[in-house]
Amino acid sequence: GNSVTQMEGPVTLSEEAFLTINCTYTATGYPSLFWYVQYPGEGLQLLLKATKADDKGSNKGFEATYRKETTSFHLEKGSVQVSDSAVYFCALTTGTASKLTFGTGTRLQVTL
Amino acid sequence: ETGVTQTPRHLVMGMTNKKSLKCEQHLGHNAMYWYKQSAKKPLELMFVYSLEERVENNSVPSRFSPECPNSSHLFLHLHTLQPEDSALYLCASSQDGTGGRGEQFFGPGTRLTVL
């Protein structure tokens, strides 16, 4: 079956620091990969996605590259802000959206 | 209204009460979902409806009863809940099949507290 493994949090960074949140996966077939973000008191929002190997998804300064050889989709941002404090979820599907598999989420706390 | 809306945003109920959570999607999608999000636990998929038919029920206790009267509306009826049912309940929708791009769109959630 499909599964997603994320690094455990919380991740605490100072503002303007470099961010990496690791995500690896196992999947049957060729998955589409997603990062969702959940700000405090809100639901999940799609942050970025990649649908095939070597694709790079990007949004709001965040990037993630679909690495088939290492089965990874690590989330990166060059300079985090306090407003980036949230929980980040890696997810994949090998079929339709109804088969979306989520990781456990990684909490990011950015301080001044 | 745009996207996925949920009401109420907050709900406090006793164990003997009956209440319902409502979700509405304004995206023209054909699939809807209920998730439970508890502190320090993974996101739990509870129910999936595709084309108004329930296609997945992940061993959810019968005190949770979903209803999908049409493709835009989804309800979660609650009765005789337990304190451990306190959580954030998230609704999501997606376009499955042809035209779908694999992502789900989430509502803001209902924060449920069972006393």
Interface residues (C-beta under 8 A of the other chain):
Chain A: S32 F34 Y36 G41 E42 G43 L44 Q45 L46 K49 T51 F89 T93 T96 A97 S98 L100 F102 G103 T104 G105
Chain B: V4 Q6 A31 Y33 P42 L43 V48 S50 V55 E56 L90 A92 S94 Q95 D96 G97 G100 R101 G102 E103 Q104 F105 F106 G107 P108 G109
